[in-house]
Each structure stands twice: as structure tokens, then as C-alpha cells.
Amino acid sequence: MARVPSQSLIPNPQSLVSRCRRCRRMKRSIDRGRAVGEYEGALREIIHALKYERRRSLAAGLAGLMRARGSDVLDQADFAVPVPLHRRRERQRGFNQARELARHLGLPILDCLKRRRNTDSQMTLPAGRRHANVRNAFGMRRVTRVDGVRIVLVDDVSTTGATLDACALVLKDAGAREVYALTAARVASRPR
């Protein structure tokens, strides 16, 4: 049975700041990002239980950790926007884990993004193909303007940040002033 880790299991925040060379060269649409910890150990098990074992009850505790780690971005934001699943994948899973996490963050949810096409899972792709996989995959659900609004994009895991960046680009094109990212975990870049 997966349990939400205590604060003592959250890794050193400095270990979450490093980015690979490719990521350092790319211009990002995300203004600031936060993650609870690295996608490994207990945190990985909890996310898997939420996502694949459909244990939605884990979302509240995990979101509590996200609130603690991401308080600086949440305090500055107007809305939480969950990263959308393609409708086929959401129907298979029965829910969107990003929306479940966003529900417990204390911000109004703006469910304005849609996934236009069913992309391959980012976790199965090499880092070099992830940006191409999600390029033009997202759009606004309807004609929605978010002029001057500060948004926190919410997702369970960030691998290279390509999905978050693609969503942020759409939101900024729709007028968002700033777009932050808050995830439960991020995949740490491996030393080369």
C-alpha cells in the first residue's frame, strides 16, 4: 500500500534545479517551476498508485505536499490549470490525475486546455523526441482569453518539461501574463 511520504522524504530542493545541456539551451515558456521531489522511491509508487491503480484518494495528500513545496508559485497565481489527457486516455483511466491534484491546491480550476491528438507517452520516448511529440498537441478548449492572468499548470510528473512547455505556450498565446508549473515529481537528469 503506497503512502504519502513525509516531509523528511522530500529531497534537497537544490537537486531539483539541475537541467541537462539540451534543456539549458532551449527557451522555455514556463516562468517558474516546482516539484515535490524526484520521480523515484516512495513518490514514484504513490504516483503510480494514483494513476494506474486508480487510487484517487491519494491525490489530496500528494497535493498537500505540492502546496507546501510550491507555495511561492501558488501564492502568486490566479488559477490552476490541469494538463489535459486526450479524451480517449481519460476515458480509459476514468479520470485525469492532474485535475485530481489541482482540485486540492486551493486555487480555482480553469479547465481551458484540450489535447488535440493522442500523443505517445513521454516516459517511453527518448529526451530528444519529447518536444516533437507534443508540438501542436494542445489548444484552448474554446475561445478563452486569459489576458493578464497568472496560471499554475498542474501535472503529476515532469520528464523533460516538454508537455508543460507546450501547454504554457498555448496559454501565453491566449494572453496569460505568467505561467508557472507545479508537479508532484520530476525526472532528475542523469549525469553524462
C-alpha positions, 0 to 999 in steps of 0.5 A: 500500500503506497503512502504519502511520504513525509516531509523528511522524504522530500529531497534537497530542493537544490537537486531539483534545479539541475537541467541537462545541456539540451534543456539549458539551451532551449527557451522555455515558456514556463516562468517558474517551476516546482516539484515535490521531489524526484520521480523515484522511491516512495513518490514514484509508487504513490504516483503510480498508485494514483494513476494506474491503480486508480487510487484517487484518494491519494491525490489530496495528500500528494497535493498537500505536499505540492502546496507546501513545496510550491507555495511561492508559485501558488501564492502568486497565481490566479488559477490552476490549470490541469494538463489535459489527457486526450479524451480517449486516455481519460476515458480509459483511466476514468479520470485525469490525475492532474485535475485530481491534484489541482482540485486540492491546491486551493486555487480555482480550476480553469479547465481551458486546455484540450489535447488535440491528438493522442500523443505517445507517452513521454516516459517511453520516448527518448529526451530528444523526441519529447518536444516533437511529440507534443508540438501542436498537441494542445489548444484552448478548449474554446475561445478563452482569453486569459489576458493578464492572468497568472496560471499554475499548470498542474501535472503529476510528473515532469520528464523533460518539461516538454508537455508543460512547455507546450501547454504554457505556450498555448496559454501565453498565446491566449494572453496569460501574463505568467505561467508557472508549473507545479508537479508532484515529481520530476525526472532528475537528469542523469549525469553524462 
